[in-house]
Amino acid sequence: MIDTAEFTFQLSHAKDKEDTVESADVQAIKIDDADGLAASLGFGESMLSKVDYCACVDNKVQLIELTDLEESIKSCRDVRNELTAQAKAQKIKLTAKDHKRIRKQAWHVITDEFKCKWNGSIAVVERLYRRSEIATDLK
């Protein structure tokens, strides 16, 4: 049985440009970083992409990512607007399918990152459950 108490911390975000740390009065299991659960379960630092924290209650898992998405969202919107403007400059009439393709292309970096973090974090939680011999019946 793995004691997750040593990995349970108050949720906090990395320091911002002004050296301020945002935090919440909530505790969860730290997955990421050298002092997180993933490292203790044998996952190397760059082996998996993973979320920052997770909470496990009654075999229900919440994955918690503390990323500031403001700049990423702005970048995705800029890419979408640029691709749309290029098409209009070439006098291409965009169909709904074209708009969907452009939206997907503009947002793929962010969505791929979250998919990788989701999958990597699930691998960490699965290994925690196996090593702790926690039976999971997902019926």
mmCIF file of the C-alpha atoms, coordinates in Angstrom:
data_MODEL
# 
_entry.id   MODEL 
# 
loop_
_atom_site.group_PDB 
_atom_site.id 
_atom_site.type_symbol 
_atom_site.label_atom_id 
_atom_site.label_alt_id 
_atom_site.label_comp_id 
_atom_site.label_asym_id 
_atom_site.label_entity_id 
_atom_site.label_seq_id 
_atom_site.pdbx_PDB_ins_code 
_atom_site.Cartn_x 
_atom_site.Cartn_y 
_atom_site.Cartn_z 
_atom_site.occupancy 
_atom_site.B_iso_or_equiv 
_atom_site.pdbx_formal_charge 
_atom_site.auth_seq_id 
_atom_site.auth_comp_id 
_atom_site.auth_asym_id 
_atom_site.auth_atom_id 
_atom_site.pdbx_PDB_model_num 
ATOM 1   C CA . MET A 1 1   ? 0.000   0.000  0.000   1.00 0.00 ? 1   MET A CA 1 
ATOM 2   C CA . ILE A 1 2   ? 1.381   3.390  -0.975  1.00 0.00 ? 2   ILE A CA 1 
ATOM 3   C CA . ASP A 1 3   ? 0.758   6.206  1.500   1.00 0.00 ? 3   ASP A CA 1 
ATOM 4   C CA . THR A 1 4   ? -0.243  9.199  -0.581  1.00 0.00 ? 4   THR A CA 1 
ATOM 5   C CA . ALA A 1 5   ? -0.183  11.496 2.479   1.00 0.00 ? 5   ALA A CA 1 
ATOM 6   C CA . GLU A 1 6   ? 3.475   12.355 1.820   1.00 0.00 ? 6   GLU A CA 1 
ATOM 7   C CA . PHE A 1 7   ? 2.454   13.621 -1.636  1.00 0.00 ? 7   PHE A CA 1 
ATOM 8   C CA . THR A 1 8   ? -0.573  15.575 -0.450  1.00 0.00 ? 8   THR A CA 1 
ATOM 9   C CA . PHE A 1 9   ? -0.030  19.320 -0.688  1.00 0.00 ? 9   PHE A CA 1 
ATOM 10  C CA . GLN A 1 10  ? -2.006  22.530 -0.859  1.00 0.00 ? 10  GLN A CA 1 
ATOM 11  C CA . LEU A 1 11  ? -2.790  23.371 -4.483  1.00 0.00 ? 11  LEU A CA 1 
ATOM 12  C CA . SER A 1 12  ? -0.408  26.042 -5.678  1.00 0.00 ? 12  SER A CA 1 
ATOM 13  C CA . HIS A 1 13  ? 0.641   27.370 -9.040  1.00 0.00 ? 13  HIS A CA 1 
ATOM 14  C CA . ALA A 1 14  ? 4.217   28.141 -10.041 1.00 0.00 ? 14  ALA A CA 1 
ATOM 15  C CA . LYS A 1 15  ? 5.417   31.704 -9.447  1.00 0.00 ? 15  LYS A CA 1 
ATOM 16  C CA . ASP A 1 16  ? 4.268   34.227 -12.019 1.00 0.00 ? 16  ASP A CA 1 
ATOM 17  C CA . LYS A 1 17  ? 6.247   37.118 -13.530 1.00 0.00 ? 17  LYS A CA 1 
ATOM 18  C CA . GLU A 1 18  ? 5.695   39.201 -10.387 1.00 0.00 ? 18  GLU A CA 1 
ATOM 19  C CA . ASP A 1 19  ? 6.988   36.345 -8.167  1.00 0.00 ? 19  ASP A CA 1 
ATOM 20  C CA . THR A 1 20  ? 3.477   35.716 -6.828  1.00 0.00 ? 20  THR A CA 1 
ATOM 21  C CA . VAL A 1 21  ? 2.267   32.210 -6.073  1.00 0.00 ? 21  VAL A CA 1 
ATOM 22  C CA . GLU A 1 22  ? -1.447  31.533 -6.452  1.00 0.00 ? 22  GLU A CA 1 
ATOM 23  C CA . SER A 1 23  ? -2.814  28.875 -4.146  1.00 0.00 ? 23  SER A CA 1 
ATOM 24  C CA . ALA A 1 24  ? -6.108  27.447 -2.943  1.00 0.00 ? 24  ALA A CA 1 
ATOM 25  C CA . ASP A 1 25  ? -7.230  26.133 0.423   1.00 0.00 ? 25  ASP A CA 1 
ATOM 26  C CA . VAL A 1 26  ? -7.581  22.670 -1.091  1.00 0.00 ? 26  VAL A CA 1 
ATOM 27  C CA . GLN A 1 27  ? -5.228  19.750 -0.809  1.00 0.00 ? 27  GLN A CA 1 
ATOM 28  C CA . ALA A 1 28  ? -4.589  17.076 -3.418  1.00 0.00 ? 28  ALA A CA 1 
ATOM 29  C CA . ILE A 1 29  ? -1.963  14.529 -4.386  1.00 0.00 ? 29  ILE A CA 1 
ATOM 30  C CA . LYS A 1 30  ? 0.937   16.108 -6.246  1.00 0.00 ? 30  LYS A CA 1 
ATOM 31  C CA . ILE A 1 31  ? 1.688   14.049 -9.353  1.00 0.00 ? 31  ILE A CA 1 
ATOM 32  C CA . ASP A 1 32  ? 4.189   16.148 -11.262 1.00 0.00 ? 32  ASP A CA 1 
ATOM 33  C CA . ASP A 1 33  ? 7.758   17.258 -10.443 1.00 0.00 ? 33  ASP A CA 1 
ATOM 34  C CA . ALA A 1 34  ? 10.584  15.446 -8.688  1.00 0.00 ? 34  ALA A CA 1 
ATOM 35  C CA . ASP A 1 35  ? 8.754   15.420 -5.344  1.00 0.00 ? 35  ASP A CA 1 
ATOM 36  C CA . GLY A 1 36  ? 5.492   14.134 -6.837  1.00 0.00 ? 36  GLY A CA 1 
ATOM 37  C CA . LEU A 1 37  ? 3.804   10.743 -6.861  1.00 0.00 ? 37  LEU A CA 1 
ATOM 38  C CA . ALA A 1 38  ? 4.818   9.893  -10.441 1.00 0.00 ? 38  ALA A CA 1 
ATOM 39  C CA . ALA A 1 39  ? 8.532   9.987  -9.595  1.00 0.00 ? 39  ALA A CA 1 
ATOM 40  C CA . SER A 1 40  ? 8.036   7.718  -6.582  1.00 0.00 ? 40  SER A CA 1 
ATOM 41  C CA . LEU A 1 41  ? 6.172   5.229  -8.784  1.00 0.00 ? 41  LEU A CA 1 
ATOM 42  C CA . GLY A 1 42  ? 9.133   5.016  -11.156 1.00 0.00 ? 42  GLY A CA 1 
ATOM 43  C CA . PHE A 1 43  ? 8.114   7.469  -13.861 1.00 0.00 ? 43  PHE A CA 1 
ATOM 44  C CA . GLY A 1 44  ? 11.050  9.624  -14.919 1.00 0.00 ? 44  GLY A CA 1 
ATOM 45  C CA . GLU A 1 45  ? 10.626  13.396 -15.068 1.00 0.00 ? 45  GLU A CA 1 
ATOM 46  C CA . SER A 1 46  ? 10.350  13.537 -18.855 1.00 0.00 ? 46  SER A CA 1 
ATOM 47  C CA . MET A 1 47  ? 8.866   10.071 -19.318 1.00 0.00 ? 47  MET A CA 1 
ATOM 48  C CA . LEU A 1 48  ? 5.241   11.236 -19.258 1.00 0.00 ? 48  LEU A CA 1 
ATOM 49  C CA . SER A 1 49  ? 3.364   14.454 -19.591 1.00 0.00 ? 49  SER A CA 1 
ATOM 50  C CA . LYS A 1 50  ? 1.066   14.745 -16.586 1.00 0.00 ? 50  LYS A CA 1 
ATOM 51  C CA . VAL A 1 51  ? -1.201  17.117 -14.705 1.00 0.00 ? 51  VAL A CA 1 
ATOM 52  C CA . ASP A 1 52  ? -0.055  18.844 -11.533 1.00 0.00 ? 52  ASP A CA 1 
ATOM 53  C CA . TYR A 1 53  ? -2.347  17.190 -8.986  1.00 0.00 ? 53  TYR A CA 1 
ATOM 54  C CA . CYS A 1 54  ? -5.059  14.603 -8.587  1.00 0.00 ? 54  CYS A CA 1 
ATOM 55  C CA . ALA A 1 55  ? -7.688  13.840 -6.007  1.00 0.00 ? 55  ALA A CA 1 
ATOM 56  C CA . CYS A 1 56  ? -8.852  10.253 -5.475  1.00 0.00 ? 56  CYS A CA 1 
ATOM 57  C CA . VAL A 1 57  ? -11.991 9.643  -3.439  1.00 0.00 ? 57  VAL A CA 1 
ATOM 58  C CA . ASP A 1 58  ? -13.874 6.336  -3.524  1.00 0.00 ? 58  ASP A CA 1 
ATOM 59  C CA . ASN A 1 59  ? -12.072 5.288  -6.733  1.00 0.00 ? 59  ASN A CA 1 
ATOM 60  C CA . LYS A 1 60  ? -13.207 8.519  -8.399  1.00 0.00 ? 60  LYS A CA 1 
ATOM 61  C CA . VAL A 1 61  ? -10.296 10.523 -9.741  1.00 0.00 ? 61  VAL A CA 1 
ATOM 62  C CA . GLN A 1 62  ? -10.117 14.234 -10.450 1.00 0.00 ? 62  GLN A CA 1 
ATOM 63  C CA . LEU A 1 63  ? -7.168  15.429 -12.502 1.00 0.00 ? 63  LEU A CA 1 
ATOM 64  C CA . ILE A 1 64  ? -6.100  18.993 -11.693 1.00 0.00 ? 64  ILE A CA 1 
ATOM 65  C CA . GLU A 1 65  ? -3.971  21.086 -14.057 1.00 0.00 ? 65  GLU A CA 1 
ATOM 66  C CA . LEU A 1 66  ? -2.926  24.560 -12.933 1.00 0.00 ? 66  LEU A CA 1 
ATOM 67  C CA . THR A 1 67  ? -1.916  26.072 -16.245 1.00 0.00 ? 67  THR A CA 1 
ATOM 68  C CA . ASP A 1 68  ? -2.605  29.691 -17.083 1.00 0.00 ? 68  ASP A CA 1 
ATOM 69  C CA . LEU A 1 69  ? -4.150  29.382 -20.525 1.00 0.00 ? 69  LEU A CA 1 
ATOM 70  C CA . GLU A 1 70  ? -4.642  33.086 -21.248 1.00 0.00 ? 70  GLU A CA 1 
ATOM 71  C CA . GLU A 1 71  ? -1.635  33.422 -23.585 1.00 0.00 ? 71  GLU A CA 1 
ATOM 72  C CA . SER A 1 72  ? -2.232  30.028 -25.214 1.00 0.00 ? 72  SER A CA 1 
ATOM 73  C CA . ILE A 1 73  ? -5.865  30.855 -25.950 1.00 0.00 ? 73  ILE A CA 1 
ATOM 74  C CA . LYS A 1 74  ? -4.869  34.217 -27.397 1.00 0.00 ? 74  LYS A CA 1 
ATOM 75  C CA . SER A 1 75  ? -2.290  32.502 -29.609 1.00 0.00 ? 75  SER A CA 1 
ATOM 76  C CA . CYS A 1 76  ? -4.833  29.942 -30.845 1.00 0.00 ? 76  CYS A CA 1 
ATOM 77  C CA . ARG A 1 77  ? -7.314  32.688 -31.686 1.00 0.00 ? 77  ARG A CA 1 
ATOM 78  C CA . ASP A 1 78  ? -4.597  34.623 -33.519 1.00 0.00 ? 78  ASP A CA 1 
ATOM 79  C CA . VAL A 1 79  ? -3.715  31.553 -35.598 1.00 0.00 ? 79  VAL A CA 1 
ATOM 80  C CA . ARG A 1 80  ? -7.392  30.960 -36.394 1.00 0.00 ? 80  ARG A CA 1 
ATOM 81  C CA . ASN A 1 81  ? -7.876  34.605 -37.415 1.00 0.00 ? 81  ASN A CA 1 
ATOM 82  C CA . GLU A 1 82  ? -4.721  34.561 -39.547 1.00 0.00 ? 82  GLU A CA 1 
ATOM 83  C CA . LEU A 1 83  ? -5.739  31.372 -41.372 1.00 0.00 ? 83  LEU A CA 1 
ATOM 84  C CA . THR A 1 84  ? -9.233  32.755 -41.970 1.00 0.00 ? 84  THR A CA 1 
ATOM 85  C CA . ALA A 1 85  ? -7.814  36.070 -43.226 1.00 0.00 ? 85  ALA A CA 1 
ATOM 86  C CA . GLN A 1 86  ? -5.463  34.251 -45.617 1.00 0.00 ? 86  GLN A CA 1 
ATOM 87  C CA . ALA A 1 87  ? -8.381  32.361 -47.121 1.00 0.00 ? 87  ALA A CA 1 
ATOM 88  C CA . LYS A 1 88  ? -10.415 35.550 -47.484 1.00 0.00 ? 88  LYS A CA 1 
ATOM 89  C CA . ALA A 1 89  ? -7.447  37.348 -49.070 1.00 0.00 ? 89  ALA A CA 1 
ATOM 90  C CA . GLN A 1 90  ? -7.314  34.583 -51.662 1.00 0.00 ? 90  GLN A CA 1 
ATOM 91  C CA . LYS A 1 91  ? -11.074 35.051 -52.142 1.00 0.00 ? 91  LYS A CA 1 
ATOM 92  C CA . ILE A 1 92  ? -11.774 31.533 -50.918 1.00 0.00 ? 92  ILE A CA 1 
ATOM 93  C CA . LYS A 1 93  ? -15.305 31.073 -49.623 1.00 0.00 ? 93  LYS A CA 1 
ATOM 94  C CA . LEU A 1 94  ? -15.002 29.033 -46.448 1.00 0.00 ? 94  LEU A CA 1 
ATOM 95  C CA . THR A 1 95  ? -17.527 26.308 -45.779 1.00 0.00 ? 95  THR A CA 1 
ATOM 96  C CA . ALA A 1 96  ? -18.512 25.073 -42.323 1.00 0.00 ? 96  ALA A CA 1 
ATOM 97  C CA . LYS A 1 97  ? -16.128 22.162 -42.890 1.00 0.00 ? 97  LYS A CA 1 
ATOM 98  C CA . ASP A 1 98  ? -13.300 24.617 -43.689 1.00 0.00 ? 98  ASP A CA 1 
ATOM 99  C CA . HIS A 1 99  ? -13.992 26.605 -40.512 1.00 0.00 ? 99  HIS A CA 1 
ATOM 100 C CA . LYS A 1 100 ? -13.918 23.388 -38.497 1.00 0.00 ? 100 LYS A CA 1 
ATOM 101 C CA . ARG A 1 101 ? -10.576 22.393 -40.070 1.00 0.00 ? 101 ARG A CA 1 
ATOM 102 C CA . ILE A 1 102 ? -9.117  25.841 -39.336 1.00 0.00 ? 102 ILE A CA 1 
ATOM 103 C CA . ARG A 1 103 ? -10.350 25.742 -35.730 1.00 0.00 ? 103 ARG A CA 1 
ATOM 104 C CA . LYS A 1 104 ? -8.861  22.272 -35.269 1.00 0.00 ? 104 LYS A CA 1 
ATOM 105 C CA . GLN A 1 105 ? -5.545  23.380 -36.787 1.00 0.00 ? 105 GLN A CA 1 
ATOM 106 C CA . ALA A 1 106 ? -5.392  26.507 -34.619 1.00 0.00 ? 106 ALA A CA 1 
ATOM 107 C CA . TRP A 1 107 ? -6.103  24.655 -31.368 1.00 0.00 ? 107 TRP A CA 1 
ATOM 108 C CA . HIS A 1 108 ? -4.167  21.429 -31.994 1.00 0.00 ? 108 HIS A CA 1 
ATOM 109 C CA . VAL A 1 109 ? -1.147  22.374 -29.869 1.00 0.00 ? 109 VAL A CA 1 
ATOM 110 C CA . ILE A 1 110 ? -3.258  22.986 -26.764 1.00 0.00 ? 110 ILE A CA 1 
ATOM 111 C CA . THR A 1 111 ? -5.527  19.983 -27.282 1.00 0.00 ? 111 THR A CA 1 
ATOM 112 C CA . ASP A 1 112 ? -2.559  17.672 -27.911 1.00 0.00 ? 112 ASP A CA 1 
ATOM 113 C CA . GLU A 1 113 ? -0.899  18.896 -24.716 1.00 0.00 ? 113 GLU A CA 1 
ATOM 114 C CA . PHE A 1 114 ? -4.020  18.201 -22.654 1.00 0.00 ? 114 PHE A CA 1 
ATOM 115 C CA . LYS A 1 115 ? -4.496  14.777 -24.240 1.00 0.00 ? 115 LYS A CA 1 
ATOM 116 C CA . CYS A 1 116 ? -0.921  13.854 -23.341 1.00 0.00 ? 116 CYS A CA 1 
ATOM 117 C CA . LYS A 1 117 ? -1.347  15.129 -19.775 1.00 0.00 ? 117 LYS A CA 1 
ATOM 118 C CA . TRP A 1 118 ? -4.626  13.232 -19.456 1.00 0.00 ? 118 TRP A CA 1 
ATOM 119 C CA . ASN A 1 119 ? -3.113  9.951  -20.697 1.00 0.00 ? 119 ASN A CA 1 
ATOM 120 C CA . GLY A 1 120 ? 0.079   10.287 -18.654 1.00 0.00 ? 120 GLY A CA 1 
ATOM 121 C CA . SER A 1 121 ? -1.847  11.085 -15.491 1.00 0.00 ? 121 SER A CA 1 
ATOM 122 C CA . ILE A 1 122 ? -4.127  8.111  -15.969 1.00 0.00 ? 122 ILE A CA 1 
ATOM 123 C CA . ALA A 1 123 ? -1.025  5.899  -16.231 1.00 0.00 ? 123 ALA A CA 1 
ATOM 124 C CA . VAL A 1 124 ? 0.224   7.290  -12.902 1.00 0.00 ? 124 VAL A CA 1 
ATOM 125 C CA . VAL A 1 125 ? -3.118  6.694  -11.155 1.00 0.00 ? 125 VAL A CA 1 
ATOM 126 C CA . GLU A 1 126 ? -3.385  3.178  -12.632 1.00 0.00 ? 126 GLU A CA 1 
ATOM 127 C CA . ARG A 1 127 ? 0.071   2.306  -11.312 1.00 0.00 ? 127 ARG A CA 1 
ATOM 128 C CA . LEU A 1 128 ? -0.847  3.766  -7.905  1.00 0.00 ? 128 LEU A CA 1 
ATOM 129 C CA . TYR A 1 129 ? -3.971  1.595  -7.802  1.00 0.00 ? 129 TYR A CA 1 
ATOM 130 C CA . ARG A 1 130 ? -2.085  -1.551 -8.897  1.00 0.00 ? 130 ARG A CA 1 
ATOM 131 C CA . ARG A 1 131 ? 0.750   -1.053 -6.414  1.00 0.00 ? 131 ARG A CA 1 
ATOM 132 C CA . SER A 1 132 ? -1.719  -0.258 -3.648  1.00 0.00 ? 132 SER A CA 1 
ATOM 133 C CA . GLU A 1 133 ? -3.796  -3.299 -4.651  1.00 0.00 ? 133 GLU A CA 1 
ATOM 134 C CA . ILE A 1 134 ? -6.908  -1.168 -4.939  1.00 0.00 ? 134 ILE A CA 1 
ATOM 135 C CA . ALA A 1 135 ? -9.589  -3.042 -6.832  1.00 0.00 ? 135 ALA A CA 1 
ATOM 136 C CA . THR A 1 136 ? -11.346 -0.977 -9.436  1.00 0.00 ? 136 THR A CA 1 
ATOM 137 C CA . ASP A 1 137 ? -14.579 -2.101 -10.947 1.00 0.00 ? 137 ASP A CA 1 
ATOM 138 C CA . LEU A 1 138 ? -15.661 0.449  -13.503 1.00 0.00 ? 138 LEU A CA 1 
ATOM 139 C CA . LYS A 1 139 ? -18.964 -1.193 -14.408 1.00 0.00 ? 139 LYS A CA 1 
# 
